[in-house]
Amino acid sequence: MAAPEPDAGPEPQADLVERAEDHPTRLPAELRKRRGAWFTPLELAAPTAARALRPLLGPAAATAQLRIVDPAVGGGVFLLAAAQLLMEAGFEPAAAAACLHGRDVDAEASKLAAAAVARQCRADQTAAAAIGERVRAGCGLHELEPGSFDCVLTNPPWETLHGDTDGPSDRTALRTRFVHQGRGKLFTYRLFVERAFQLLRPGGRLGLIVPASLWFDREAEPLRRLLLSQCRWEWLFGFENRASVFAIDRRFRFGAIVAEKGGSTERVQVAFGRTELAEWAAPVPPHVDYTVAELRALSPGSGAFVEVESRTDLEVMRTMAEHGEPLLGPRGAFTWQQGDFNMTTARGSFLDRAAAEAAGYRCGADAVWRRDGHPDLLPLYQGAMIGELHANAGAHAGGSGHHTRWVPPASPAALQPAYLVDAECWRQGAGTRSPVRLVHRALSNATNERTTIATLLPDQPTGNSLGVLQPRAGLTLPVRSSAATAAVLASLPFDWALRQRLGGTNLNGFVLADCVLPRLPDDVAIELARLCLRLCAVLPWHASLWHAARSEGWGEPPQPVTDAAARDAITTRIDVLVGRAFGLDVAAVQWLTRGCDGAAGARSGSPAKGFWRVERDRPPARRRPLRWRAAAADRSFTDT
């Protein structure tokens, strides 16, 4: 691209940014996705650059030989922001330009970036050529000298590696050079986070835009540890893309991180779920001080940040952790697996239920499909079939895969799975399983009406859209533990805590590993287990659940509850018992249920992950969160 004429006035920065942002729209769609080419708006880049760079711009900054680099430069918006900051600090335009370096695999983008910097710094043709040597096409992962930069500013690609850079030998080479990447796939943004650390001198600073998985994903844990133990990690400011900052899904979440290489971190200033870029540009952005001690206490296994919205959220989480014990892990009461059958790889192990019925199979009162002269078949439970402490909430109405349709059952006992499996093969393994199965939906979201959908099942097979919690071997009362834990998982207190830490949509063992169960006295555990059975064991084929409870000595004669008002009373009792076991006082319950008394369908000032969605079609006083609030404050209720 030709250099600007020396006497041409500086092109307005907004025009330069517009040109940079327009460039990826001219790329073929597939190439754009593969490169993760979502160029950064100045409104996001400028405050990120300012927080990273300004501490390096002291009184003598204008005479310093600073080296600033964007290793995935794109259209150059971070370098433009840096140039502006340098000139505001007293750098002459030519001196500011001399500080700036960049690389990008997209040759056209790097030329645009170099030309934009030349315009910004009013470079003549000779100076523009020098800028073009420092800001040029190349790979920021492989070029540039480690330890030679004062500041790294970038929004790296957000994709997995593809094409020529994704061969087995290249992946091996990258894992040799980048040792904080976790297992599994290599993600470009993770490589660039580690690369930024490598490029910095001691005391150097970084300002990066990254996907939200950096702060919650299992495989990003080594990077979090690097930033916490070998840097002073200052900012983690998270956004949700509701304002379409990037031309991708509006639910996508990303954030700005700022850190200084060297030392270690005591606290990080965090914010999550923000939607307005102006908040990040404010002199003091809204945030919560999140200490490393709190991070370790709340996420001892994963090191994932719990996405709290306030200091009070952190304090409530700490209270619950102090009153809790691990759900999973070496000291936990349960192990976890994602179903018994993978719905793709094990497709040959199950039969289409509608086809089996067309061939003459019929479901009996014990939920076994029988046909004279043929093997018995059992229902294969999937996530859509269960509800909250309810074992038959969805009936298969047709379709498969992403086109599966589920509807409410025609009657409470009308069991209508999509698939059936061979009963004899399943029964042969009964000795390795508990007679009671604690299951939950494996797909969820922190902004659903409920995040945890869990129930008890008899010994029935499951697909991988259900997570299965199996009592650990040697547990004294495994059935009681399963029933009481099902009640805890279905409670509002547990649901609230899980919502804070669920960053994606996969509710798996990694997420649950940092969750805690309240320490329950025997009388409370028995009451919760009995209440759970009354809600879960309501169908003809649930007799085995009642029998298993009696065999452990705590069961009662079957008392299934199907009346809606009676079930409401039981769920409220469960919320009170679990909340009290977690150490939540009346003020904490009021905090967790704030904003739930608005008009139907209205958020009413509740937090993004609040319970304002729960039963919002009911009058406020009858909604579950407000029933819990009222009961928690009623001593006559809580003392019974």
N, C-alpha and C positions, 0 to 999 in steps of 0.2 A: 504494500500500500504506500503510495507516495507520501513524503513528509509534507507538512504544512508549510506554506510560505512564511518567512520570518516575520513579515509585517501583518500577518493575519491575526486578528484578535483571538483571544481564547474562546473556543467554542463553549457555549453554556454547558455546565456539567450535566444538567438534566438531559440535554440532547445526546451527550456521549453515553450516558447510562442507557438511554432509550435505544441507541444503536446496539449497545452490548446485549441488552435484554432481547432485542429483536433477532439477534443472530441465531439462537437455537431454534427459533420457529422456522428457519429456512433449511434446517437439517431434515433429512428423511426421518420419519417418525421412529422407525426401528433403531436407527443410528442414535437418535437423540436419547431414546430409552436406554440403550446399551451403554452410552457414555454418562448417563445420569445428568444430562445437560439441562439443568434448571438454573439459569443464571440468577444471581442474587440482586435484589433491588437495593438501591443506595440507602433507603430508609432502614434496612437491616444491616448492611455492611458498615455504614458510618459509625453507629454507636458501638458496634463490636470492635471495629478498628480503634476507636477512641479509648475504650476501656483497656485494650491490650497495649496500645502504643504510648498513651500519655505519660504513664509513669517513667518512661525512658526519655522524656523530653524535659529535662531539667533546665536550669538557667544557662548552662553551657551547651545546650542541645544543638544550637545552630552551627557550632564548630565541630560537632561530633561526626564521626564517619559511621553512621548507622547503616546496617544492612537489613533490609526488609524484603521478604519474599512471599509470593503466592505460588506454591508449587502446582496449583491447578487453576491457572489465572483466569480462564474463560475470557470474558470481555473486559476484564481489568478493573472492575468496580472497587475491589479492595485496595488496589494500588492507587486509584483516584482518591479514595477516602484518605489513604495514608499521605498522599502528596498534599492534600488540603491541610491535614493536621500539621505536617512538617512546616509548611509555609506560614501557618498561623503561629507556630512556635519560633519563627524568625529565620528559617532557612530561605535562602535565595532559591528561586525556582529551579535553577540548574543544579544546585546542591541537593534539593529535594529529589529531583529526578535521578541523581546519581546514587541515591540510597535504594532504589527500587529494582527488584528482580522478579522474574516470573517465568514459568514454563506451562505449556499446555500441549496435549497431544493433538489438538485441533489447530492446524497451522493458521487458518483464517481467523480464529478467535484470538490467537496470540498476536497476530498482526494488528487486529483491531485494538487489543489492549495496549500495544506499544504506541500506536498512533494516538490513542486517547491520552496516554501519559504525556506524550510530546505536546499535544494541544494544551493540556492542563498546565504544563510547566513552561509553555511558551518557547519551546525549543526551536532552534534554527535547524537547517537541513543536516549539518554535521552532528549536532547534539541528538537529533532524532535518530540518526543512524546508530549512535552509541546506545541509545535507549533500546533500539531494535536488537542489539547484541545481548543486552541484559534481560529483555523481555521477549522471549521467542519460543518457537515450537520446540518441544522436547518433553520428556517424561519426568515429572517431578518426583516420582518414586525411585528413579535410577540415577538422575543427574543431580547436580548441586552438591556442594561440599558440606558434609555433616559438621555440626558444631561451629559453623561460621556465620550464623545469622543472629541478629538481635531480636527479630520479631517475625513470626510466621502468621500470615493472615490468609484464610482460604475458606471456601465452601467446596469441599471435594466432591467427586461423583459419589452417588449413593447406591450404586448397583453392585452385583456380584461380577467377578471377572469373567470375560467372554473372549471368544475368538482367539487371535494369535497370542494373547497374553494369558490364556487359560489352559495351556497344555500341561501335562503332568510334570514335565521337567521344570517349567516356569513356576508352577505352584510350589515345587520342592525348593527351588532357589529363593522364592519369596519367603517361605517359612523359615529358611535359614537366616535371612536378613531381618525378618520381622518376627520377633519371638513373643509378642504380647497379643496374639490374634485369636486365641482360643482354638477350639476344634471345628471341624465341619468346613463349610464354604468360606472362601476368602471374600470379604466385602471391601470394596474400594475405600469407603470412608474410614474403616478401621485401619487400613494400611496407611492412609494419609494422617490420621491422628498420631500414629506411632512415628511416621516420617517427620511430622512437625517437631516432635520431641527430639528426634535425632538431629535435625537441622539446627536446633537452637544451641547457642553457647550457654554456659551456666549463667543464670540470671536473665536469660532471654525470655521473651513472652510470646504467648500464642493467643489468637482469637479465631475460633473456628465455628462454622455452622455445621451441625451434625444431625442425623436422624435421632429420634427419641430412643431407639434401641441401645444407644450408647449407655444410657443410665439405667436400663432395666434388663437387657438381654443377657442370657447365661454366657454366651460366648464373648461378650464384651467385658466380662469381669476382669480379665488381665489388664485391659486398658484402664478401667476405673482404678485398679490397684496402682498402676503406673502413675496416673495423675495424682493420686492421693499420697503415695509414699515417696515419690521423687519430684514432686512439684508442690507449689502452693496454689491449689485450685481455688480460684476466687469466685467465679460465677458459673452457674448453670441455669440459664433462663429459657424455659421451655414454652413453645407455642403450639397451638393447634391451628391448622391451615384454613380456618373458617373464612378468613378474609381473602383467600386465594392469593396468598403471597407468592406461591409457586403454582404453576399450571398442572397440578396433580390433585388427587382426591382431597377434598376439603376436610376430611377427618384425619389426614396425615399429620403427624406430630414431629416437630424438629426443635432444635434449640441452639442457643449461642453458648459456647464455653470460653472462658478466659482463665489462663493459668500462667504461672511463672516457673521456669525450670529451676530446680534446686530446692533443698529443704523438704518439708513435708507439710501436709494440710491438717489443720485443726478444725476448721469449719468451712463450709461452702455456702455462699449466698444463692438460694435456689428459688425458682418460681416455676410453676407448671400450668399448662392449659391456658396460657394467655393468648389473646387473639389480636391485640392492637400493638403494632410495632412501636407506636409512640411511647408505650410504657417502658420499653427497653431503652429508649432515648432519653428518658427523664433523668434529671440529676441524681435522684435516688429512686431507682426502679422498685416497685413493690416486690418484696422478697421475704423469705424466711431464712434465718440462720440455722443451718443444719450441721450439727457437729459430727465429727468422725466417730465419736463415742456413741452417738445416737444411731449412726449408720450401722455400726457393728452390732449394737444391741437389737435393732429391728430386722437386720438382714445378715445374720451371722454366716449363712451358707453362701448366699449369692453376691453380697455386697451391692445389691440393687437399691437405688433410691426409692423410698416410698413417696408417692406423688401427693404430698400434703399441700393444702392450700393456705394453712395458717400455722402459727406457733401452737395454738391450742390443739390442732390435729396431731402434731408431734407429741404433745404431752399426753393426749389420750392414748396414742399408740404405745408410748412408753409404759403407761399404767397397765395396759392390757398385757404387754410383754412381761412385766414384772409379776403378774398374776398367772402367767401361762407356762406351759411346757410344750416341747416340740410335738407337732403332729406327725412328722416323718423324721427320718434319719436314725442314727444309732441309738439315740435316747427317746425316739418317738414310739408311739404305741402302734403305728401302722406302717405298712409298705404301700406303694402305689404302682399301678400299671394302667396303661391306656387301653382298656377293653381286653377281651379275649380273642377277638377276630378282627384282623385288619380288613376293612370293607373292600379294599382293592386286591391285595395279594392273596387273601383267603376266599375270594369270591366263589371258588369251586367247592367250598365246604358247606355252603348253605343253599337252601331252595327258596324259590319264590312262593310266598304263602298263598297268593291267589291261585297260582297254578296247582299247588298241592291240594287246595280245596276243590278246584275244578276236577282233580283226579279222584276225589272221594274222601280226602282227609277231613276230619271234623274235630273241633276243639272241645275237650271235655271240661268239667268243672275244676279240674286240677291243672288247667292250662297246658295240657299235653294233647297234641294232635295225633289222632289214631286213625288207622285204616286197616281193616282185616287183612291179615297176611303180609303186612308191610311194617317196617321199623317205625317206632314212635318218633315223633318230632317235637322239639321244644322251640318256643319263641326266641328270636334273637333280639334282645333289647337294644334300642338305639336312643340317642340323647333326646330326640323329640317325643319319645314315648313317656318320659317321666315328667312330673311336676314337683313342686315343693312339697316334700314329704307325701308324695302321691305317686303310686306305681303304675297308673294307667291314665295318663293325661293326653296322650296323642295316638291317633289311629292312622295307619297308612292309607291314603286315598288314591295312590297311583304315582307313577313316575319313578325315576331313580337318579342317583347322583345329585347334581345341583337342581334338577327338575323334580325332585321328590316333593309330593304334596302330603301334608299332615293336617288332620282335622280332629276336633274333639270326638271321643268315642260316642257311638249311638246310644249306649247305656253304660253305666259305671263298670259293669263286668264284661263289656264287649271288647275282648282283647284282639287287636288287629295289627300285628307287626308286619313289616315288609317281608321278612325272611324267617325261615325255620332251619334248625340244625338237627343233626342226628342225636337222639336222646341217649342212646347207649354209649356212644363215644364220650359224651359229656359226663354221664354218670360214672364212668370208670375212673374219672379223676376226682370224684367227690371227696376222697380222703385228704386231698391236698388243699381243700378250700374250707372256709367257714360256712356253716349252714345258712348264715345270714350275710347278704352282700350289701355293703355300703357303696353306693354309686353316686356320681354327680355328672352333670353335663360338662363335657370337655371343651366346648366352645362357649365363650361368654364375653362379657364386656363390662368395663367399669361404669358405663353409663346406661346399662340396661335397667329395667325396672328392678330386677334382682340379679345379682352377680353369681351367687351360689344357688344352684338348683340341685338339691340332693334328696335322696330317699333310700329306704331299705327295700331290698328285693329278697325273695327266696333264692335258693341256689339255681340261678338262671344264667345262661350265657349272654355276653354283651359284645357289641361292636365297639370300634375305636372312637366313636363319638361320646362314649361314656368313660370316665375315669373310675377305677375300682380301688377302694381302700381296703386292704386286707389286714386283719389283726395280726400283729407280729407273733411269731411262735413263742409260746411260753406265757402269753398273757393270761391272767388268772380267770377273768370272766370276759371272753372275747365277744360274746353276743351282747352282753350289757354295754361293753365299751363301744361296739358298733352302733347300737341304738342311741346311746347318749351322745355319741359324736355326731350322728346324723342330725339330732336335734340342735347341737351346737352349730353345725355347718348351715342349717336352715334358719338360724336366728339372725336378727338384725345386727346385733353387735359383731358377730363374726363377719357377716356380709360387709359391714362398713369397713372393717379393717382390711378385708381382702380387696375391696374397691380401691383403696389407697395404693395398693402395691401391684395391681394387675395392669401392666402397661400395654399388653397386646390383647389378642382375642383367644389365645390358647391357654386354658386353665389346666396346667400340667404339673407334674411332680416338681419341676424346678420352682414354680411359683409357690406351690404349697409347702415346699421345704422350709421356708422361712415363716410360715404361719404357725400360730400357737393355739393350743386348746387351753381353756381355763382349768386350773386344778380344782377338781370337784370332790367335795366330801361324799362319802358313800350315800347318804340320804338324798343328796341332790342328784347324784349320778343315777340312782334308782328312779327318782321321780322323772327325770328327763327321759330315761329309757322307756319308762311306761307311757309317758305322754307321746313319745315318738311312735311306739307301736300302735297306739290308739288312732293315730293319723295315717300311718303307712299300711298297717295290716287290716285292710277293710274289705278285701275281695275273697271269694271262695278258696282260691289257691294259696292264700296266705296263712293257712292253718299251721304250716311248718314254722312260721315266725313265732307264733304264740307258744308252740310246743318247745322251741329252742329256748325261749325265755324261761319257761317253767322248769326246764331241765337244769338251768343254772340256779334255780331257787329264788328268783326275784319276780318271776312272771305272775300274772293274775289271770283269772278267767277272761276269755276274749271280750274286749269292750271297744269294738270299732266305732269310730265317730265319723259320721257322714254329714250331719246337719251343719250348715254353714256357720250359724251363730256359735255353735259349740266348738267348731274348729277354730273360729276366731279367738275364743276364750283360751283355748289351749296354746295357740301360737303366741298370744300375749304373755301367758304364763312362762313359756319357754324363753321369750325375750327377757323377761324380768330375771329369771333364774340365771341365765347365761350372762346378762349384763352385770348382775351382782357378783357372780363368780369371777368376772374379769376386773372387778374393782371399780366399776363405773358408778359414780354417785349421781344424784338427781341433776346436778349442773351439767355433768358430762352427757347424760341422756338428752337433756334439753338441747345441748349443742349439736349432738348427732342428728336430732330430728328437726332442727330449725328449718323454716321455710316450707314445712309440710302442710300447713293449714290454709293455703291459698285456694283460689277457685280451681275447679277441675281443669286439668290440662295446663295450668299456669305454673311457671317455675317459681314465682313469688319470692325471688331473692335467694333461693336455696343455692348451695354450691353446686358446681357442675356434676359432681358425683353423689349428690344428695339423694335422700329418699322421697323427694317430692313427686317422683313418678309412681310410687307404690300406692295402689288402690285409689288413684286420683279421681276415678269416676264416682267415688263414694262421698257422702258428706264428711267434712273434715274429722269430726269426732269419731267416726267409725273406721278411719284409715289406720292401718296397722301401726305406723310410726307414732301416731298420736295416742293410740291405745296403750302403747308401751310407755310413752311419756307420762300419761295419766296414772298408769298402774305403778310406775317407778316412784311416783310421789305419794302414793297411797300406802301408808304403813300397814293398814289392815290387809292389803293385798300382798305386800312383799313379805310380811311376817308369817303368812299361812304356810 
